[in-house]
Amino acid sequence: LLAGGHALFGDTSKYATAGERRIAQITQTQDGLRFDVLGAPGEEVAIDGCAVATPSARAWAPGEAIEARVTTEPGGRFSVRLRLGAAGHARVTLET
């Protein structure tokens, strides 16, 4: 766990869950994490992790509003689901 009680597992449907072609520029913020999600334009992606408190997520890409939906499970596990923008990129801010 990182300071603040967050862990980012990445895209658990892939062999390299947090590989450089899926997750980039993970940065710890005062209230959570910020990271980039990479993939094909319009691709639906789920990024998993865990947190000590239920997180909220915001996502954006240059010139686009991207909806990020968070689902949670018992024990602190969460999943952020989003559809990538036209450039195949989204920046996600996760806060608790």
Secondary structure, DSSP 8 states (H G I E B T S, - for coil): -BTTTEEEEE-TTSSSTT-TTTEEEEEE-SSEEEEEEE-STT-EEEEEEEESS--EEEEEETTEEE-EEEEE-GGGEEEEEEE--TTSEEEEEEE-
